[in-house]
Each structure stands twice: as C-alpha cells, then as structure tokens.
C-alpha cells in the first residue's frame, strides 16, 4: 500500500488501494475525488518492475527538454565510461520513435533473443548490455508510427521482461520532452528506488526554456534530479586553442539556470569532432581519446555520478573547472605557437593597409600566443 497523502483523513487506505476514494474513511477527504478517479493509483505492473529490478543497484534516467542537444550522446558515453571502469552496465533505450543506442554502442546489426527468463539484451561488451526498439525493426529506415498506449505497452515490457542479470548501473535514455514515454516510466518506476535524472541541455535560451519544463516535470512526478549537464558548451580550436561559444548563453547558460531553480549543475562538455566520430562508430570516446578536454569533462561527471561529489550544490560549483595540463597538451600548445608564428611572418610581409584590416585578428592571435606560451612553460 502506498503512503497516504499528508492531508489525508485518519484511516486512509492509500491512493493505490482498490478502495481508494470509496472507503468510509475517504468521506470528506480533500483527496477523495482524485483517489476515486484512479489517478493516484500505482500501475499494477510497477510491482513486477520492482521484482525485475531486484539486481540493479543504480538506475539513472537521462532526459532533455529539447531535441538535438546531445542527450543520447551523453547517455551512451556515460555508459561506455562506466563500463570501461569495469562496472556492469545496462542501457535501456525508450526513445521509441528515434532509437539511437544500437548505433552509438556499436551493435546496430544485432537482434534481440528470448529465453526462458525473458528477453536477453544485446551485449556491446561483456559488461555492457543494451535493449532498444531499434533491434526489432525489419529495416533501419522503418518509421515507428505508434500511439501512446502501444508505446506504453512496449516500455512496460522492456521494464518487466528483460533479463538484465546483475547490474551496477542501468542508464535509461528517454526521448526529449515530457510525453507518453516519460509519464509511463515515471509511473512504472514508482516502486523502484531510482537514483534520479540527469538532464542534458545546450547553453542557448531556446534549449533552456524546455529544460525548465523538464525540471518541473521531475519535481511533479517525484523523480529526483541528479543534475544538469551543459553539452556543446564551447568549441576549442585544435590549432590555436581559441574558444568559440557556438551557442551563446545569452541568459547565463545552464549554470545560472541551475542556481535559479535550485538544482545541481554537473558541469559542461565542450564540442569535439572525435566525440561525434566515436558515437558514429559505436566506440568509447573516453577510452579512444583519454587526453581530450571533452573526455576529461565527461569522466569528471561520471565520477560525480558514482557518488564522489554527487551532493554538490549549485552555489558551490561556481569556480571554473581546472584541467590538468599533461604532456600531450603541452605538445599541442607548442605546435599552436609554431602555427601562430608562421601566420605572423606572413602578416609581416603584407602591405600596411591589409595589416590594418587584420588588426583585430592580430590582437586576438597575440593574446592567444601569450596564453599558450604560459601553458607551455
């Protein structure tokens, strides 16, 4: 029986009881109408989900308000990174209309098999399992044109009939928004103790508008919010190291939003073409490019998810992240210095009028040169 609402009458039978809203104790209760409608009831399948999740230690939902912010990219790399740390990891892709996990985990051409204990997930690695509707399509280009009830039915089946075995982490990749899939997962996981949701966004206000709605959804449905990740926060030029904010944070970006709404800010992930390439090839980005700045940011977030710094408050996360400079970064800096010096030699041989036109660019190059020289010491 579920807990009675705080303002319930004495002797409340609970909102998931068959007598909810009908028992004698319900008379005059402010919740009577809602309980009688069945809106407060727990989905009967939630009990079965609890049993199915008996061997799953941690469940993390990856959500986004806006599509195209890199939610599945983040979800796949969190899973890869945890698996690289020798944890037993599962990935449940409930993005029914746009499943991405099969490709991002390198198992696009695999199929799901059934056994006596249920559906067997596809293994990307010995310790990395994945389940997705993408494995059930006859052709990769087939559209999934389903109404809400059918989506809910498949998600229920994923949660109750998949034999995950023992897992340290189950990463649930949800579609963007707050639609049928989200309502279903929230109701079906009512009996499961989940760690919470990681919400992915990009810095611009157009994305943050929808992320605020996602945060509101989590609060209303009782899903704990682990924190927000700002993806594609900037682009660092591999040649000169100059940072460009491709998506300008005109309203302060994810960090300010987190402070305003009182939710944790987990950090940012800068753009890196190798990250996109890794997702396309279905490999672990952090394992393939451990010295990449984006890799270091992802691994820092993974360590926070593992509990090393999970309780951090937004106000305590204001300091700029310091990234340790290693030998490879020093080599890159020296190479960048050489490229800049060559560019300056070319500029030195140009007519005065052209140099005046290039004044602003030259100032930026000079400023960046000073920074790189300091890093290369």
C-alpha positions as CSV (number, residue, x, y, z in Angstrom):
1,X,0.0,0.0,0.0
2,X,1.3,3.4,-0.9
3,X,1.8,6.2,1.7
4,X,-1.2,8.3,2.5
5,X,-1.2,12.0,1.4
6,X,-0.1,14.4,4.1
7,X,-3.6,16.0,4.3
8,X,-5.5,12.6,4.2
9,X,-8.1,11.6,6.7
10,X,-7.3,9.2,9.6
11,X,-7.6,5.6,8.4
12,X,-6.6,6.4,4.8
13,X,-6.4,3.2,2.7
14,X,-3.8,4.8,0.3
15,X,-4.2,6.1,-3.3
16,X,-3.3,2.7,-4.9
17,X,-5.9,0.7,-2.9
18,X,-8.9,-0.8,-4.7
19,X,-11.0,1.1,-2.1
20,X,-9.3,4.4,-2.7
21,X,-11.9,7.2,-2.7
22,X,-14.6,4.7,-1.8
23,X,-13.8,3.6,1.7
24,X,-15.7,5.1,4.7
25,X,-12.5,6.8,5.8
26,X,-12.5,8.7,2.5
27,X,-15.7,10.7,3.2
28,X,-14.9,14.4,3.3
29,X,-11.2,13.9,2.4
30,X,-9.8,16.6,0.1
31,X,-8.2,13.9,-2.0
32,X,-11.3,11.7,-2.4
33,X,-12.1,12.8,-5.9
34,X,-8.6,12.2,-7.2
35,X,-8.2,8.9,-5.5
36,X,-11.6,7.7,-6.8
37,X,-10.6,8.6,-10.3
38,X,-7.6,6.2,-10.1
39,X,-5.1,9.0,-11.0
40,X,-3.2,8.4,-7.8
41,X,-3.0,4.6,-8.2
42,X,0.2,2.8,-8.8
43,X,0.4,0.9,-12.1
44,X,-0.1,-2.9,-11.3
45,X,3.0,-3.6,-13.4
46,X,5.1,-1.5,-11.0
47,X,5.3,-4.4,-8.6
48,X,6.6,-6.6,-11.4
49,X,9.1,-3.9,-12.4
50,X,10.4,-3.8,-8.8
51,X,11.0,-7.6,-8.9
52,X,12.7,-7.3,-12.3
53,X,15.0,-4.5,-11.0
54,X,15.9,-6.5,-7.9
55,X,19.5,-7.0,-9.1
56,X,20.0,-3.4,-10.4
57,X,22.0,-1.3,-7.9
58,X,21.6,2.2,-9.6
59,X,19.1,3.5,-12.1
60,X,19.8,6.8,-13.9
61,X,17.4,8.5,-16.3
62,X,18.9,10.7,-19.0
63,X,16.4,13.4,-20.0
64,X,16.3,16.5,-22.1
65,X,13.6,19.1,-22.7
66,X,14.8,19.9,-26.3
67,X,15.7,17.5,-29.0
68,X,19.1,17.8,-30.7
69,X,21.1,18.7,-27.5
70,X,23.1,15.5,-27.5
71,X,21.2,13.6,-24.8
72,X,21.8,10.2,-26.4
73,X,25.5,11.1,-27.0
74,X,25.9,11.9,-23.3
75,X,23.9,8.7,-22.3
76,X,26.0,6.4,-24.5
77,X,29.3,7.9,-23.3
78,X,28.2,7.7,-19.6
79,X,27.5,4.0,-20.2
80,X,30.8,3.4,-22.0
81,X,32.8,5.2,-19.4
82,X,31.2,3.3,-16.5
83,X,31.8,0.0,-18.4
84,X,35.4,1.0,-19.0
85,X,35.7,1.3,-15.2
86,X,34.7,-2.4,-15.1
87,X,31.2,-1.8,-13.8
88,X,28.3,-4.0,-15.0
89,X,26.2,-1.6,-17.1
90,X,22.9,-1.7,-18.9
91,X,21.3,0.8,-21.3
92,X,17.6,0.9,-21.9
93,X,16.6,3.0,-24.9
94,X,13.0,4.1,-24.5
95,X,13.1,6.6,-27.4
96,X,10.6,4.6,-29.4
97,X,10.4,6.8,-32.4
98,X,14.1,7.7,-32.7
99,X,16.3,4.9,-31.2
100,X,20.0,5.8,-31.3
101,X,21.6,3.5,-28.8
102,X,22.2,0.5,-31.2
103,X,24.4,2.6,-33.4
104,X,26.1,4.6,-30.6
105,X,27.0,1.4,-28.8
106,X,28.2,-0.4,-32.0
107,X,25.5,-3.1,-32.1
108,X,23.3,-1.8,-34.9
109,X,23.0,-5.1,-36.8
110,X,22.3,-7.3,-33.8
111,X,18.9,-8.8,-32.8
112,X,17.1,-9.5,-29.5
113,X,16.7,-13.1,-28.4
114,X,14.2,-14.6,-26.0
115,X,15.0,-17.2,-23.3
116,X,13.1,-18.8,-20.5
117,X,13.9,-15.9,-18.2
118,X,12.7,-13.2,-20.7
119,X,14.3,-11.0,-23.4
120,X,18.1,-11.2,-23.5
121,X,19.7,-7.7,-24.1
122,X,22.3,-7.3,-26.8
123,X,25.8,-7.2,-25.4
124,X,28.0,-4.4,-26.7
125,X,30.8,-5.6,-24.4
126,X,31.0,-8.4,-21.8
127,X,29.8,-5.9,-19.2
128,X,27.7,-3.5,-21.3
129,X,24.1,-4.6,-22.3
130,X,21.6,-2.7,-24.3
131,X,17.9,-3.0,-25.1
132,X,16.1,-0.9,-27.8
133,X,13.2,-1.0,-30.2
134,X,15.9,-0.4,-32.9
135,X,16.7,-4.1,-32.7
136,X,13.1,-5.0,-33.6
137,X,12.8,-3.1,-36.8
138,X,12.9,-5.0,-40.1
139,X,14.7,-2.1,-41.8
140,X,16.7,0.7,-40.3
141,X,14.6,3.2,-42.2
142,X,11.2,1.9,-40.9
143,X,9.2,4.6,-39.1
144,X,7.7,3.7,-35.7
145,X,4.2,5.2,-36.0
146,X,2.6,4.3,-32.7
147,X,0.0,5.9,-30.4
148,X,0.6,6.3,-26.7
149,X,-0.9,3.0,-25.4
150,X,1.3,0.9,-27.7
151,X,4.4,2.9,-26.7
152,X,3.5,2.4,-23.0
153,X,3.0,-1.3,-23.6
154,X,6.5,-1.8,-25.1
155,X,8.1,0.2,-22.3
156,X,6.3,-1.9,-19.7
157,X,7.6,-5.0,-21.5
158,X,11.1,-3.6,-21.5
159,X,10.9,-3.0,-17.8
160,X,9.4,-6.3,-16.8
161,X,10.6,-8.8,-19.3
162,X,14.3,-8.0,-20.0
163,X,16.7,-10.3,-18.2
164,X,19.4,-7.8,-17.2
165,X,21.1,-10.0,-14.7
166,X,23.2,-8.2,-12.1
167,X,23.8,-4.6,-12.9
168,X,25.8,-1.8,-11.2
169,X,24.2,0.8,-13.4
170,X,21.1,1.0,-15.7
171,X,21.1,4.1,-17.9
172,X,17.7,4.9,-19.3
173,X,17.8,7.0,-22.4
174,X,14.4,8.8,-22.8
175,X,13.2,10.9,-25.8
176,X,13.1,14.7,-25.5
177,X,10.1,16.4,-23.9
178,X,7.5,15.2,-21.3
179,X,5.3,12.9,-23.3
180,X,3.8,9.4,-23.1
181,X,7.2,7.7,-22.6
182,X,8.1,9.9,-19.6
183,X,4.7,9.5,-17.9
184,X,5.0,5.7,-18.4
185,X,8.5,5.5,-17.0
186,X,7.6,7.7,-14.0
187,X,4.6,5.5,-13.1
188,X,6.2,2.2,-13.7
189,X,9.3,3.1,-11.6
190,X,7.2,4.2,-8.6
191,X,8.1,1.0,-6.7
192,X,11.8,1.2,-7.7
193,X,14.3,3.3,-5.9
194,X,16.0,5.2,-8.7
195,X,19.0,7.5,-8.2
196,X,17.3,10.2,-10.3
197,X,17.6,12.1,-13.6
198,X,20.5,13.6,-15.5
199,X,19.1,16.4,-17.7
200,X,21.1,17.4,-20.8
201,X,20.9,20.9,-22.4
202,X,22.8,23.3,-24.6
203,X,23.7,26.9,-23.4
204,X,21.2,28.9,-25.5
205,X,17.9,30.1,-24.1
206,X,15.8,28.2,-26.7
207,X,17.0,24.9,-25.2
208,X,16.8,26.1,-21.6
209,X,13.2,27.1,-22.0
210,X,12.3,23.4,-22.5
211,X,14.7,22.2,-19.8
212,X,12.9,24.2,-17.2
213,X,9.8,22.3,-18.1
214,X,11.7,19.0,-17.8
215,X,12.8,20.0,-14.3
216,X,9.2,20.9,-13.4
217,X,8.1,17.5,-14.7
218,X,10.6,15.7,-12.5
219,X,9.5,17.7,-9.4
220,X,5.9,17.0,-10.1
221,X,6.4,13.3,-10.6
222,X,8.8,12.8,-7.7
223,X,11.8,11.9,-9.8
224,X,15.0,13.1,-8.0
225,X,17.2,15.4,-10.1
226,X,20.9,14.4,-10.0
227,X,21.9,17.4,-12.0
228,X,22.1,19.2,-15.3
229,X,24.9,18.8,-18.0
230,X,25.6,21.6,-20.4
231,X,26.6,19.9,-23.7
232,X,28.3,21.7,-26.6
233,X,29.3,24.5,-24.2
234,X,32.1,25.7,-26.5
235,X,34.4,24.8,-29.3
236,X,38.1,24.9,-28.7
237,X,40.1,25.3,-32.0
238,X,42.6,22.4,-32.2
239,X,45.1,24.6,-33.9
240,X,45.2,27.8,-31.8
241,X,43.1,26.7,-28.8
242,X,40.8,29.8,-29.1
243,X,37.4,29.1,-27.5
244,X,34.2,29.9,-29.5
245,X,30.8,29.8,-27.9
246,X,28.8,28.3,-30.9
247,X,25.6,28.6,-28.8
248,X,25.9,31.9,-26.9
249,X,24.5,31.6,-23.3
250,X,22.6,34.9,-23.6
251,X,20.6,34.2,-20.4
252,X,23.5,32.9,-18.5
253,X,23.5,29.3,-19.7
254,X,22.8,26.1,-17.7
255,X,24.8,27.1,-14.7
256,X,22.7,30.2,-14.0
257,X,19.5,28.3,-14.6
258,X,20.5,25.7,-12.1
259,X,21.3,28.3,-9.5
260,X,17.9,30.0,-10.2
261,X,16.0,26.7,-10.0
262,X,17.9,25.2,-7.1
263,X,19.1,22.1,-8.9
264,X,22.7,20.8,-9.1
265,X,25.0,21.7,-12.0
266,X,27.1,18.7,-13.0
267,X,29.4,20.5,-15.5
268,X,29.8,21.1,-19.2
269,X,31.0,19.1,-22.2
270,X,32.8,21.0,-25.0
271,X,32.4,20.2,-28.6
272,X,34.8,17.7,-30.1
273,X,34.5,16.2,-33.6
274,X,36.1,13.0,-32.2
275,X,33.2,12.6,-29.8
276,X,30.8,12.7,-32.8
277,X,33.0,10.2,-34.7
278,X,33.1,7.9,-31.7
279,X,29.3,7.8,-31.5
280,X,29.0,7.2,-35.2
281,X,31.5,4.2,-34.9
282,X,29.9,2.9,-31.7
283,X,33.0,3.1,-29.5
284,X,34.0,4.6,-26.2
285,X,35.2,8.2,-26.7
286,X,36.9,8.4,-23.3
287,X,38.8,5.3,-24.0
288,X,39.8,6.2,-27.5
289,X,40.7,9.8,-26.7
290,X,41.5,10.0,-23.0
291,X,43.5,13.2,-23.3
292,X,40.8,15.2,-25.0
293,X,39.3,18.0,-23.0
294,X,35.8,16.7,-23.6
295,X,36.9,13.3,-22.3
296,X,38.2,14.8,-19.1
297,X,34.9,16.7,-18.6
298,X,32.8,13.5,-19.2
299,X,35.0,11.5,-16.8
300,X,34.6,14.1,-14.1
301,X,30.8,14.0,-14.5
302,X,31.0,10.1,-14.3
303,X,32.9,10.3,-11.1
304,X,30.3,12.7,-9.7
305,X,27.6,10.2,-10.7
306,X,29.5,7.5,-8.9
307,X,29.0,9.5,-5.7
308,X,32.4,11.1,-5.3
309,X,30.8,14.6,-5.4
310,X,27.1,14.0,-6.1
311,X,25.8,16.2,-3.3
312,X,27.4,19.3,-4.6
313,X,25.2,22.4,-4.6
314,X,24.9,24.8,-7.5
315,X,26.3,27.6,-5.4
316,X,29.4,25.5,-4.6
317,X,30.1,24.8,-8.3
318,X,30.8,28.4,-9.4
319,X,34.6,28.1,-9.7
320,X,35.9,27.5,-13.2
321,X,36.9,23.9,-13.8
322,X,40.7,23.5,-13.7
323,X,42.0,20.9,-16.2
324,X,45.3,19.3,-15.5
325,X,47.9,20.1,-18.3
326,X,49.6,16.9,-19.5
327,X,52.5,16.3,-21.9
328,X,50.2,15.9,-24.9
329,X,48.6,19.3,-24.2
330,X,52.0,20.9,-24.0
331,X,53.0,19.5,-27.3
332,X,49.7,20.8,-28.8
333,X,50.4,24.2,-27.3
334,X,53.9,24.3,-28.8
335,X,52.5,23.3,-32.2
336,X,49.9,26.0,-32.0
337,X,52.7,28.5,-31.1
338,X,54.6,27.5,-34.2
339,X,51.5,27.9,-36.4
340,X,50.8,31.3,-35.0
341,X,54.4,32.4,-35.6
342,X,54.2,31.3,-39.2
343,X,50.9,33.3,-39.5
344,X,52.6,36.4,-38.0
345,X,55.5,36.0,-40.5
346,X,53.0,36.1,-43.4
347,X,51.3,39.1,-41.9
348,X,54.6,40.9,-41.5
349,X,55.1,40.8,-45.3
350,X,51.7,42.2,-46.2
351,X,51.1,45.9,-47.1
352,X,50.2,48.3,-44.3
353,X,46.6,48.7,-45.4
354,X,46.0,44.9,-45.2
355,X,47.6,44.8,-41.8
356,X,45.3,47.5,-40.5
357,X,42.3,45.4,-41.7
358,X,43.8,42.4,-39.9
359,X,44.4,44.4,-36.7
360,X,41.6,42.8,-34.6
361,X,42.6,39.3,-35.7
362,X,46.2,40.0,-34.9
363,X,45.4,41.2,-31.4
364,X,43.5,38.0,-30.8
365,X,46.4,35.9,-32.1
366,X,48.8,37.8,-29.9
367,X,46.7,37.4,-26.8
368,X,46.3,33.7,-27.5
369,X,50.0,33.4,-28.1
370,X,50.7,34.7,-24.6
371,X,48.3,32.2,-23.1
372,X,49.8,29.3,-25.0
373,X,53.4,30.3,-24.0
374,X,52.3,30.4,-20.4
375,X,50.8,26.9,-20.7
376,X,53.9,25.5,-22.5
377,X,56.3,26.6,-19.7
